[in-house]
Amino acid sequence: MTYSGLGYYQPPPPPKPNRRPLWIALSIIGVLVVAGGVVAAIVLNQGDSRATPTTSAQPAKQTKWQTVEDTQSGVSYELPESWETSGGGVAGRVRLAKSAVSRPFECQGRNMIQAQIGSGSVASDSPVDIATEVATGIAKGGYTVDRKEPRLGEPKVESESDDRAVVSVKAEPNAVNPCFAPKATVTAIAMRDGNKVAVVVLNVAEGGPHVAEGPSADEVEHILESVQKL
């Protein structure tokens, strides 16, 4: 399976390639998803966010991990083995050298995902400013639907030092669709590296009918804890 640019998913031929865009149950990294000259709006469900319960008899899944090294940005992090890496993109003024998506699924004829991560760097001397800017920008831009901006929580500084900052932003879109999750959390980790700041940003849909296709809470914690400079 291959990815054609940031946010686009299509299987290789044969048969004929599926050129539909990869719709995302959350925000794509960047403000707009463009496919064939048409902007693909991201719509999310405002309904019940409870996931379908599982029985206690089911064994816990053992996650296998892969290490992603972004030598251009100077960072590495671990992702579940089922995630697939793709090319880069843009998050505000940060150019992303790498990105990856969780396992794709289909809903109402659309190829979709529940989570996405990206890494890049920018000239700056303030990790907390970059982390706040990237997390807020992705949460706002990616969840704006039909020109309706999402409800955003105040950026939360999870941790901060002179050389590293972790900032998260909650998002709730003002749109309804049965395929999508009702909310999301965008978390950015920014680290000073000489005269630039490297940043890793993780965007995860929470709840919704396809929550099992995305990372669990433990996997999200592992991904964030694995982020480090090369």
C-alpha positions in Angstrom: 0.0 0.0 0.0 1.3 3.4 -0.9 0.5 7.0 0.1 0.3 9.8 -2.5 1.2 13.0 -0.6 0.1 13.9 2.9 -3.4 12.6 3.7 -4.1 10.6 0.5 -4.4 6.8 0.5 -4.6 4.5 -2.5 -3.7 0.8 -3.1 -1.3 0.1 -6.0 -2.6 -1.5 -9.3 -3.9 -4.0 -10.2 -6.8 -3.5 -9.9 -7.5 0.1 -10.8 -6.1 2.4 -8.0 -8.6 3.9 -5.6 -8.1 7.7 -6.1 -10.6 8.7 -3.4 -9.0 10.9 -0.7 -8.2 9.4 2.7 -10.8 11.1 4.9 -9.7 11.5 8.4 -11.8 11.0 11.5 -9.8 13.8 13.0 -7.7 16.6 11.5 -5.1 16.1 8.9 -1.8 17.7 9.5 -2.3 21.0 7.8 -5.3 23.2 7.2 -6.9 21.7 4.1 -7.0 18.4 2.3 -7.2 18.9 -1.5 -8.1 16.1 -3.9 -8.6 16.8 -7.6 -8.9 20.5 -7.0 -11.7 20.0 -4.5 -11.3 20.7 -0.8 -12.4 17.7 1.2 -14.1 19.0 4.3 -13.5 17.0 7.5 -16.7 16.4 9.4 -17.0 14.7 12.8 -19.9 13.4 14.8 -21.2 15.3 17.9 -23.1 12.4 19.1 -22.4 9.7 21.7 -18.7 9.2 22.2 -18.9 5.9 24.0 -17.1 3.0 22.4 -18.6 -0.5 22.1 -17.6 -2.4 25.2 -15.4 -5.5 25.0 -15.8 -8.5 27.2 -13.3 -9.2 30.0 -12.6 -12.7 28.5 -10.9 -11.1 25.5 -7.1 -11.1 25.9 -5.2 -7.8 25.7 -3.5 -7.2 22.4 0.2 -7.1 22.4 1.4 -4.1 20.5 4.4 -4.5 18.2 6.4 -1.3 17.7 8.4 0.2 14.9 11.0 3.0 15.3 10.7 6.0 13.0 13.9 8.1 12.6 13.5 11.6 11.1 17.1 12.4 10.4 16.2 15.7 8.7 14.4 17.0 11.8 16.6 15.2 14.3 14.0 13.2 16.2 12.8 9.6 16.6 9.7 8.0 18.0 8.0 4.7 18.1 4.7 3.8 16.5 2.5 0.6 16.4 3.7 -1.7 13.7 0.4 -1.4 11.9 0.9 2.3 11.2 2.3 3.3 7.8 4.7 6.1 7.2 4.3 8.5 4.3 5.8 11.8 3.0 5.9 15.1 4.7 3.6 18.1 4.8 3.2 21.5 6.5 1.8 22.4 9.9 1.7 26.2 10.1 5.2 27.5 9.6 6.7 24.1 10.4 7.6 21.9 7.4 7.1 18.3 8.2 9.8 15.9 6.9 7.8 12.7 7.9 4.3 11.7 8.7 2.4 8.4 9.5 -1.1 7.3 9.8 -2.9 4.6 11.8 -4.5 1.6 10.1 -6.9 2.8 7.3 -10.6 1.7 7.4 -13.7 2.4 5.3 -16.9 4.0 6.3 -19.7 5.1 3.9 -17.4 4.6 0.9 -14.6 6.8 2.3 -11.1 5.6 3.3 -10.4 7.0 6.7 -8.0 6.9 9.7 -8.3 7.6 13.4 -4.8 9.1 14.1 -1.9 10.8 12.4 1.6 11.9 13.5 4.2 14.2 11.9 7.6 15.6 12.6 9.6 18.6 11.4 11.6 21.5 12.5 11.7 25.3 12.3 14.2 28.1 13.2 13.2 29.2 16.7 14.5 29.5 20.3 11.2 28.7 22.1 10.0 25.1 22.3 6.8 26.1 24.2 5.9 28.7 21.6 6.4 26.2 18.8 4.5 23.4 20.5 1.6 25.8 21.3 1.5 27.2 17.8 1.5 23.8 16.1 -1.0 22.1 18.4 -3.4 25.0 18.2 -3.1 25.5 14.5 -3.7 21.8 13.6 -6.7 21.6 16.0 -8.3 24.8 14.7 -7.5 24.4 11.0 -8.1 20.7 10.6 -11.4 20.7 12.4 -12.9 23.8 10.7 -15.8 22.4 8.8 -18.0 24.4 6.3 -16.2 27.5 7.7 -17.4 26.6 11.2 -14.4 26.7 13.6 -14.3 24.0 16.2 -14.5 24.6 19.9 -11.0 24.5 21.3 -9.8 24.1 24.8 -7.0 26.4 26.1 -3.6 25.0 25.3 -2.4 23.0 28.2 1.4 23.0 28.9 1.9 19.4 30.1 5.6 20.0 30.8 8.2 22.7 30.1 11.9 23.2 30.4 14.4 25.4 28.6 15.0 22.7 26.0 11.7 20.8 25.8 7.9 21.5 26.0 4.8 19.4 25.7 1.5 21.2 24.8 -1.9 19.6 24.2 -5.1 21.1 22.8 -8.6 19.6 22.8 -10.9 20.0 19.8 -14.6 19.5 19.3 -15.9 20.2 15.8 -19.2 21.9 15.0 -20.4 19.3 12.5 -22.2 15.9 12.4 -21.5 12.7 10.6 -22.1 9.1 11.7 -18.6 7.9 10.6 -16.6 10.3 12.9 -15.5 10.8 16.4 -16.9 13.6 18.6 -13.6 15.1 19.8 -9.8 14.9 19.5 -6.6 15.8 21.2 -3.6 17.3 19.5 -0.3 17.0 21.3 2.9 18.6 20.2 6.4 17.9 21.7 9.0 20.5 20.8 12.7 20.3 21.5 15.5 22.8 21.1 18.3 21.7 18.8 20.9 24.4 18.3 19.2 27.4 16.5 16.1 25.4 15.6 13.3 23.6 17.3 12.3 20.1 16.3 8.6 19.2 16.9 6.6 16.0 16.8 2.8 16.4 16.7 0.3 13.6 17.4 -3.4 14.0 16.5 -5.8 11.4 17.8 -9.6 11.0 17.4 -11.3 10.0 20.7 -14.4 7.9 20.9 -16.7 7.4 18.0 -17.8 4.3 16.1 -14.3 3.4 14.9 -12.3 4.0 18.0 -10.8 0.5 17.8 -9.1 1.4 14.6 -7.0 4.0 16.3 -4.4 3.9 19.1 -5.4 2.9 22.6 -4.7 5.3 25.5 -1.7 3.2 26.5 -0.4 3.3 22.9 -0.8 7.1 22.8 1.2 7.4 26.0 3.9 5.1 24.7 4.2 7.1 21.4 4.5 10.4 23.3 7.0 9.0 25.8 9.2 7.5 23.0 9.8 10.9 21.4 13.5 11.9 21.6 16.2 13.8 19.8 18.6 11.7 17.6 
